Amino acid sequence: MTKILSGKTAVVIGGSGGIGAAAAQALAAEGATVVVTWRSGEAAATALLATLPGTGHLARRAVVEDSSSLNALAADVERTLGRCDILVNTAGYTRPIPIGDLDALTDEFIDDMFKVNWRGQFAAIRAFAPLLKSSGDGLIVNVSSIAGLSGVGSNLAYAAIKAGIDTMTKSLARALAPAVRVMSVSPGVVATDFVPGRDAAALEKVAPTIPLKRVATAEDVGRAISACATHLTYSTGSLIVVDGGRAL
């Protein structure tokens, strides 16, 4: 039986671990050919490829704060696979800083956070926009956070940047329609190593405060990303919250 994403190519920026890897798995399971990017985790990206269903998947290095790296990636994807139908932005980083510690939010830290977590996502979209438009059924999924809605997250800059991701999603949904849809998926607490210092004990402590009584898995978020491509085909500019009710 033909799978719903058969014949389509998906590029997952930051796909070598965590949510990116789960998104790659979910999209490949639906038949897509997947390109996963890595910055320093080449071994993890190569190991991931071996687990993806289907054939023809690729791993490529990309540095999101280096636009020339993303432009080269888009050219490589076009040359090698001939198309890009789905772009998933999962790359980023953060560091826990108490919300009231204004001095810890140095100019350098804020600039670096913005460069990696917002400008890099936009630069990836800019690089792949021609391929996505030529698909005629293009999709961009930006991984945001409920921090962008609540103002509460690993640090104030991270929350503000994720609000900026949501605004970018809405703006580009207008600008790129009808050829390309743009969606945000906003997780709550996820059981990955994305936030330094958030260990199993911390996750166990927060789980009872969530209405569904557990933290999200990377697979929960990966399935939501895949759903944007397979089921939510009349949605654009929307924010899909995947938080177990934490924001209630």
C-alpha positions in Angstrom: 0.0 0.0 0.0 1.3 3.4 -0.9 2.1 5.6 2.1 0.8 9.1 2.3 4.2 10.8 2.0 5.7 8.4 -0.6 7.6 10.4 -3.2 8.1 13.4 -0.9 11.4 14.6 0.6 11.6 16.0 4.1 14.6 17.9 5.5 14.9 17.9 9.3 17.2 20.6 10.5 18.8 19.4 13.8 17.6 15.9 13.1 20.4 14.0 14.8 18.8 13.7 18.2 15.8 14.3 20.4 12.7 15.8 18.8 14.4 16.0 15.4 15.2 12.3 15.4 11.6 11.5 16.4 10.3 13.7 13.6 12.6 11.9 11.1 11.3 8.6 12.3 7.6 9.6 12.0 8.0 11.2 8.5 10.0 8.2 7.2 7.3 5.9 8.6 4.8 7.7 6.4 7.0 7.1 3.3 9.1 10.3 3.1 12.7 10.3 2.1 14.4 12.2 4.9 17.5 14.3 5.1 18.7 14.8 8.7 21.2 17.5 9.6 23.8 17.5 12.3 26.2 20.0 13.6 28.5 18.0 15.8 26.7 14.7 16.2 27.7 12.9 13.0 27.7 9.5 14.7 24.2 10.0 16.0 22.9 11.1 12.6 24.5 8.1 10.9 23.1 5.7 13.5 19.7 7.3 13.0 19.7 6.7 9.3 20.1 3.0 9.9 16.9 2.9 11.9 14.7 4.8 9.5 12.1 2.8 7.5 12.5 3.1 3.7 15.5 3.9 1.7 17.5 6.9 0.3 17.7 8.8 3.5 20.7 11.2 3.9 22.7 12.8 6.7 24.3 16.2 6.1 26.1 18.7 8.2 24.6 22.2 8.6 25.2 25.1 10.9 22.1 27.2 11.4 23.9 30.4 12.3 25.9 30.2 9.1 23.5 31.0 6.2 26.0 29.9 3.6 25.9 26.4 5.2 22.1 26.3 4.8 22.3 27.6 1.2 24.8 24.9 0.4 22.5 22.3 2.1 19.5 23.4 -0.1 21.6 23.2 -3.2 22.9 19.7 -2.2 19.3 18.5 -1.6 18.2 19.8 -4.9 21.1 18.3 -6.7 20.9 14.9 -4.9 17.1 14.4 -4.5 15.6 17.0 -6.8 13.1 18.3 -4.4 12.1 19.4 -0.9 8.5 19.1 0.2 8.8 19.4 4.0 11.1 21.4 6.1 11.2 20.9 9.9 13.1 23.3 12.1 14.2 21.6 15.3 17.7 23.0 15.8 18.4 25.2 18.8 19.8 25.4 22.3 19.0 26.9 25.7 20.4 27.3 29.2 18.5 27.6 32.4 18.5 31.1 33.9 16.2 32.2 36.7 13.6 34.6 35.3 14.6 37.3 37.7 18.3 37.1 37.1 18.5 40.0 34.6 22.3 40.3 34.8 22.8 36.7 33.6 21.1 37.6 30.4 24.1 39.3 28.9 24.1 41.0 25.5 26.3 38.2 24.1 24.0 35.4 25.4 20.9 37.1 24.1 22.5 37.7 20.7 23.7 34.1 20.4 20.3 32.8 21.5 18.6 34.8 18.8 21.1 33.9 16.2 20.7 30.2 16.7 17.1 29.9 17.8 15.4 32.4 15.5 17.6 33.7 12.8 18.8 30.2 12.0 15.3 29.0 11.6 14.4 31.8 9.3 17.6 31.4 7.3 16.7 27.7 6.7 13.3 28.7 5.5 14.8 31.3 3.2 17.3 28.8 1.8 14.6 26.2 1.1 11.8 28.4 0.0 12.3 28.0 -3.7 12.3 24.2 -3.5 9.2 24.3 -1.2 7.4 26.6 -3.5 8.2 24.5 -6.5 6.8 21.5 -4.7 3.3 23.1 -4.9 2.4 21.4 -1.7 5.2 22.5 0.6 5.2 22.5 4.3 7.3 24.1 7.0 7.0 23.0 10.6 8.8 25.2 13.2 9.3 23.6 16.6 8.3 26.3 19.1 7.4 26.0 22.8 4.6 26.8 25.2 7.2 29.2 26.7 6.3 31.4 23.8 2.7 31.6 25.1 3.3 31.7 28.8 6.5 33.6 29.1 7.8 30.9 31.4 10.7 28.7 30.2 14.3 27.9 30.6 15.1 31.6 30.5 13.4 34.9 29.5 15.2 35.2 26.2 14.2 31.7 25.1 10.5 32.4 25.9 10.6 35.7 23.9 12.4 34.0 21.0 9.8 31.2 20.8 7.0 33.9 20.7 9.0 35.3 17.8 8.9 31.8 16.1 5.2 31.8 16.4 4.9 35.2 14.9 7.2 34.2 12.1 5.0 31.1 11.5 1.9 33.3 11.1 3.6 35.9 8.9 5.1 33.3 6.6 1.9 31.4 6.4 0.4 34.5 4.8 3.4 35.2 2.7 4.0 31.7 1.3 0.4 30.6 0.7 -1.0 28.9 -1.2 2.1 26.9 -2.3 3.6 26.4 1.1 1.9 25.9 4.5 3.6 26.9 7.7 2.9 25.5 11.2 4.3 25.7 14.7 4.4 22.7 17.1 4.7 23.9 20.7 5.8 21.2 23.2 5.8 21.6 27.0 8.2 19.6 29.1 9.8 16.9 26.9 12.0 14.0 28.2 15.1 14.8 26.2 18.5 16.3 27.2 17.7 19.6 25.5 17.6 21.6 28.7 20.9 21.2 30.6 20.4 19.9 34.2 16.8 18.6 33.6 17.4 15.1 34.7 15.1 12.1 35.4 14.5 13.3 38.9 13.4 16.8 37.7 11.1 15.2 35.1 9.6 12.9 37.8 8.9 15.9 40.0 7.1 17.9 37.3 5.0 15.1 35.9 2.3 15.2 38.7 1.7 18.9 37.9 0.7 18.1 34.3 -3.0 17.2 33.8 -2.0 14.0 31.8 0.4 13.1 34.6 3.5 12.5 32.5 6.0 14.6 30.5 6.0 14.3 26.8 8.3 11.9 24.9 10.1 13.0 21.8 7.8 10.7 19.9 4.8 12.6 21.1 6.2 15.7 19.4 7.4 13.8 16.4 3.9 12.5 15.7 2.5 16.0 16.0 5.0 17.2 13.4 4.2 14.3 11.1 0.4 15.0 11.5 1.0 18.5 10.1 2.0 16.8 6.8 -0.4 13.9 6.8 -3.7 15.0 8.5 -3.8 18.7 9.1 -3.6 19.5 5.4 -6.1 22.4 5.6 -4.2 24.1 8.4 -1.6 26.9 8.0 -0.4 29.5 10.5 -1.6 27.3 13.3 0.1 26.5 16.7 -0.2 22.9 17.7 0.3 22.6 21.5 1.7 19.3 22.7 2.0 19.8 26.5 -0.3 17.3 28.1 -2.4 20.2 29.4 0.5 21.9 31.2 -0.6 25.4 30.1 -4.1 25.0 31.4 
